[in-house]
Amino acid sequence: MFKNDGVGKKRMKIDFHVHTIYSKDSVTKLEDIARKSKKTGIIPAITDHNSIAANEKMRKITNEFIPGEEVHTAHGDVIGLYVEEELPKGIDGYEAIDRIRGQGGVVYLPHMFDMTRAGAPELGEKADIIEVLNGRAFEKYNKLAREFAEKNKKLMGAGSDAHFLFEFGRVYTEVEEFELQNPKELLKALRNAKVHGSGSPFVRPATSFVKALKKIFKPALP
């Protein structure tokens, strides 16, 4: 999971926005994510929609991940990293942020200016990390997020927003090595972060198809 930067410091690669079969619009199995993570060295943050069900299951496979949840709030989507208590869908955005912090978690704001999805620009000032590169967002929306983060001196992160296995790791954040399960250490590490990758927004229509199929056939979850 680490690489050396040539001057003695180890670096970590993290994809901060990854969905699994526990999201209604994803089919990606936990075992496949763990296998690809080991192969590529990219650590996933598991951020299923309105669910933390995958986190306990993932721990039985590997500890090399960050537990989380992407909750759809009344203000838009918010990701809580390191959360252990599920936040309910539709909760007030500011209350969601308070609850995430109350758990000792980190507030990560995804695709905040993406008007084709549930961005939450109103919550930007309250976030710990701004997602300045989302793998499913058009360049103009990512640019607006970066400009906001730079202007407001916010920590920056990147996530693939993967709903399919091939997406995982195409976008990631590179930081100096830190204790993975320590939220405070993550925030320190992000002070010198670099984001990598490029978006693939045209894959999004396939997600709606998956969601419809899962609603019809109701596959059993592991």
C-alpha positions as CSV (number, residue, x, y, z in Angstrom):
1,M,0.0,0.0,0.0
2,F,3.0,2.3,0.1
3,K,5.6,3.6,-2.2
4,N,8.9,5.5,-1.6
5,D,9.2,9.0,-3.0
6,G,12.9,8.7,-3.5
7,V,13.9,10.8,-0.4
8,G,13.1,8.3,2.3
9,K,9.5,9.2,2.8
10,K,6.8,6.6,2.1
11,R,3.7,7.6,0.3
12,M,0.1,6.2,0.4
13,K,-2.6,6.3,-2.3
14,I,-6.2,6.5,-1.2
15,D,-9.4,6.5,-3.3
16,F,-11.7,8.4,-1.0
17,H,-15.0,7.6,-2.7
18,V,-15.8,4.0,-3.5
19,H,-19.2,2.2,-3.6
20,T,-19.9,-1.5,-3.2
21,I,-22.7,-4.0,-3.7
22,Y,-24.3,-2.4,-0.5
23,S,-25.1,0.7,-2.6
24,K,-28.4,0.3,-4.5
25,D,-26.6,1.3,-7.8
26,S,-23.4,-0.7,-7.5
27,V,-22.5,-4.3,-8.1
28,T,-18.9,-4.3,-6.9
29,K,-18.1,-7.1,-4.4
30,L,-15.9,-6.4,-1.4
31,E,-13.6,-9.2,-2.2
32,D,-12.9,-7.7,-5.6
33,I,-12.1,-4.3,-4.2
34,A,-9.8,-5.8,-1.6
35,R,-8.0,-7.8,-4.3
36,K,-7.6,-4.8,-6.6
37,S,-6.5,-2.7,-3.7
38,K,-3.7,-5.1,-2.9
39,K,-2.6,-5.3,-6.5
40,T,-2.6,-1.6,-7.2
41,G,-1.6,-0.3,-3.7
42,I,-4.6,2.0,-3.7
43,I,-6.5,2.1,-0.4
44,P,-10.3,2.4,-0.7
45,A,-12.6,4.5,1.5
46,I,-15.9,2.6,1.5
47,T,-18.7,5.1,1.1
48,D,-21.9,3.4,0.2
49,H,-25.1,5.4,-0.2
50,N,-26.9,5.8,3.2
51,S,-25.4,2.6,4.5
52,I,-22.4,1.4,6.6
53,A,-23.3,-2.3,6.2
54,A,-20.2,-3.0,4.1
55,N,-17.8,-1.8,6.7
56,E,-18.1,-4.7,9.1
57,K,-18.0,-7.2,6.2
58,M,-14.9,-5.5,4.8
59,R,-13.1,-5.9,8.1
60,K,-13.3,-9.6,7.8
61,I,-11.4,-9.4,4.5
62,T,-8.9,-6.6,5.2
63,N,-8.1,-3.7,7.5
64,E,-6.6,-1.7,4.6
65,F,-9.6,0.6,4.0
66,I,-11.3,3.6,5.5
67,P,-14.9,3.0,6.7
68,G,-17.4,5.6,5.7
69,E,-20.9,6.5,4.4
70,E,-22.2,8.8,1.7
71,V,-25.4,10.2,3.2
72,H,-28.0,12.0,1.1
73,T,-28.9,15.0,3.3
74,A,-31.5,17.7,2.9
75,H,-28.7,19.9,1.6
76,G,-27.0,17.4,-0.7
77,D,-24.5,14.5,-0.4
78,V,-22.0,14.4,2.4
79,I,-19.5,11.7,3.2
80,G,-18.5,10.8,6.7
81,L,-15.2,9.1,7.0
82,Y,-14.5,6.9,10.0
83,V,-18.1,6.7,11.0
84,E,-19.4,3.7,12.9
85,E,-23.0,4.8,13.3
86,E,-25.2,5.1,10.2
87,L,-26.7,8.5,9.4
88,P,-30.3,8.4,8.1
89,K,-31.1,9.5,4.6
90,G,-32.7,12.9,4.4
91,I,-31.1,14.3,7.6
92,D,-30.3,18.0,7.7
93,G,-26.9,18.6,6.3
94,Y,-25.6,20.6,9.2
95,E,-26.9,17.9,11.6
96,A,-25.1,15.3,9.6
97,I,-21.9,17.1,9.9
98,D,-22.3,17.4,13.7
99,R,-23.1,13.7,13.9
100,I,-20.0,12.8,11.9
101,R,-17.8,14.9,14.1
102,G,-19.6,13.6,17.2
103,Q,-18.3,10.1,16.2
104,G,-14.8,11.4,15.8
105,G,-15.2,11.2,12.0
106,V,-14.1,13.4,9.2
107,V,-16.4,15.4,6.9
108,Y,-15.6,14.9,3.2
109,L,-17.7,16.9,0.7
110,P,-18.1,15.1,-2.7
111,H,-18.9,16.6,-6.1
112,M,-20.0,19.8,-4.3
113,F,-20.7,21.9,-7.4
114,D,-22.0,19.1,-9.7
115,M,-25.5,20.3,-10.5
116,T,-26.3,17.1,-12.3
117,R,-26.1,15.4,-8.9
118,A,-26.8,16.3,-5.3
119,G,-23.9,18.6,-4.7
120,A,-23.9,20.6,-1.4
121,P,-22.0,23.8,-1.9
122,E,-23.7,25.4,1.0
123,L,-21.9,23.0,3.3
124,G,-18.4,23.7,1.9
125,E,-17.3,26.0,4.7
126,K,-18.1,23.3,7.3
127,A,-16.3,20.5,5.5
128,D,-12.9,19.1,6.6
129,I,-12.0,17.9,3.0
130,I,-13.2,19.1,-0.4
131,E,-13.3,16.6,-3.2
132,V,-11.5,18.5,-5.9
133,L,-11.4,15.6,-8.3
134,N,-14.4,13.3,-8.7
135,G,-14.1,10.5,-11.2
136,R,-17.7,10.9,-12.4
137,A,-17.8,14.7,-12.6
138,F,-17.2,16.9,-15.6
139,E,-14.0,18.9,-15.5
140,K,-15.8,22.2,-14.9
141,Y,-17.3,21.0,-11.7
142,N,-14.0,19.6,-10.4
143,K,-12.4,23.0,-11.3
144,L,-15.0,24.9,-9.2
145,A,-14.4,22.6,-6.3
146,R,-10.6,23.1,-6.4
147,E,-11.1,26.9,-6.7
148,F,-13.3,26.9,-3.6
149,A,-10.8,24.7,-1.7
150,E,-7.9,27.0,-2.6
151,K,-9.8,30.2,-1.8
152,N,-11.0,28.9,1.6
153,K,-7.7,27.0,2.4
154,K,-9.5,23.7,2.7
155,L,-7.8,20.3,2.6
156,M,-8.3,18.6,-0.8
157,G,-9.0,15.0,-1.7
158,A,-9.9,12.9,-4.7
159,G,-12.2,9.9,-5.3
160,S,-13.2,7.8,-8.2
161,D,-16.9,7.6,-7.1
162,A,-16.6,4.0,-8.3
163,H,-19.7,2.0,-8.8
164,F,-18.0,-0.6,-11.0
165,L,-14.7,-2.3,-10.2
166,F,-12.9,-0.9,-13.3
167,E,-13.5,2.6,-11.9
168,F,-11.9,2.0,-8.5
169,G,-8.4,3.6,-8.3
170,R,-8.6,5.6,-11.6
171,V,-8.7,8.7,-9.3
172,Y,-6.9,8.8,-6.0
173,T,-5.1,11.0,-3.5
174,E,-1.4,10.6,-2.7
175,V,-0.2,11.5,0.9
176,E,2.7,10.8,3.2
177,E,2.3,7.6,5.2
178,F,0.1,7.9,8.3
179,E,-1.7,5.6,10.7
180,L,-4.7,4.6,8.5
181,Q,-7.3,4.3,11.2
182,N,-6.5,7.6,12.8
183,P,-8.7,10.5,11.5
184,K,-6.5,13.2,13.0
185,E,-3.4,11.7,11.3
186,L,-5.3,11.7,8.0
187,L,-6.0,15.4,8.2
188,K,-2.3,16.1,8.9
189,A,-1.2,13.9,6.0
190,L,-3.6,15.8,3.6
191,R,-1.7,19.1,4.1
192,N,0.7,17.9,1.5
193,A,-1.6,15.8,-0.7
194,K,-1.5,15.4,-4.4
195,V,-4.5,14.3,-6.5
196,H,-4.2,12.0,-9.5
197,G,-6.4,10.7,-12.3
198,S,-9.1,11.9,-14.7
199,G,-12.8,11.7,-14.8
200,S,-15.1,9.3,-16.7
201,P,-18.5,11.0,-16.3
202,F,-20.1,9.2,-19.3
203,V,-20.2,5.9,-17.3
204,R,-22.9,7.3,-15.0
205,P,-26.0,6.2,-17.2
206,A,-25.0,2.6,-16.6
207,T,-25.4,3.1,-12.9
208,S,-29.1,3.9,-13.3
209,F,-29.5,0.7,-15.3
210,V,-27.9,-1.3,-12.4
211,K,-30.1,0.4,-9.9
212,A,-33.3,-0.5,-11.9
213,L,-32.2,-4.1,-12.3
214,K,-31.4,-4.5,-8.6
215,K,-34.8,-3.0,-7.7
216,I,-36.5,-5.6,-9.9
217,F,-34.5,-8.7,-9.0
218,K,-33.6,-7.8,-5.4
219,P,-30.3,-9.7,-5.2
220,A,-29.4,-11.1,-1.8
221,L,-26.5,-9.3,-0.1
222,P,-23.7,-11.4,1.4
